[in-house]
Amino acid sequence: MSVTGRILITGAAGFWGSHAIEHVLRTTDMEIVAFVRVGKVGTLERLHPILEKYDPGNKRVEVIWHDFLSPVPKFLLHKLGRISWIIHAAAETHVDRSILNPASFARANVMGTVHALDMARWMQDKSSGIDRFLLMSTDEVYGPAPDGVAFTERDRHNATNPYSAAKSGAEAIVNAYGNTYGLPVIIGNAMNLMGERQDSEKFIPKVIKAVLDGTTIPIHSDKSLKRAGTRQYLHCRNAAAAFLFLLEHGEQRNAYNVCGDREIDNLSLAQMIARIVGKPFKYEMVDFHSSRPGHDLAYRLDGTKLYEMGFRYPVDFETSLERVVKWTLEHREWLA
């Protein structure tokens, strides 16, 4: 690819952020500024093995600790130097926790984005300017998808839980900064991510652990308890490849759906995981939405726009899932 220069990635110690660091190191010659925050969703244990393998001399990656709940200090902005590309991936991402503590999600996902944009504005004014600011957003801003409907980038937002509302707010402020201050902003709406080193609160590692322990897996379903919820999954390496593609080819103040190559219901996914683990599993269909409003049965995006631009996902769903499950079985500390 022709994207060159220095790239700044926020949320670099998070699940997707660590995969983005690995993908950039493996596929480009770019230098990386990795902003990290250690907490519930961020840990340097994700980055250490990647840096040891792909940047053993610490020549390409500069790791900086900063919590985007606060503005980036001016002295640090001066220290950063010329940045060509910014991917803002720092965020709180779990629907269950957003329902329990909505204010923390509003602060992290809206005000955190404001502070990242102010950093980009400073760079735009004080240096030779950035080439792109990309916000990593989610499919959930469009709300639940009716049967047969896949949302396009032109559809209106319909956030139904505090997490998706906070991400919708982040998108709005990104577009406002693009319009008001001329920042070269774009948005990528990603579907459900999977991959190595995922937090154990997420569905795939939860299923792996339940299969290993012989415990019952709750399957998100409709009120009849007969129809499982569905999602479109893609591996983090596919999302990283898509976002680097968008840095080069995406048009300013546009959104792009990054949605993977297939949709699968949660029961079928659990069955696939159990087959790879090689053990039987127990499950219970649970009507999550009635007991916990804000959980949606299906999210679905139309990926035609990105496809017509020429992008293809490097690794298919089945291959990705098998690699993730086998890796996790060899690194069970991530199931704790």
Summary of the structure (lengths in Angstrom):
residues: 336
radius of gyration: 19.4
end to end distance: 38.1
largest distance: 59.6
contacts: 1155
relative contact order: 0.14
helix: 44%
strand: 19%
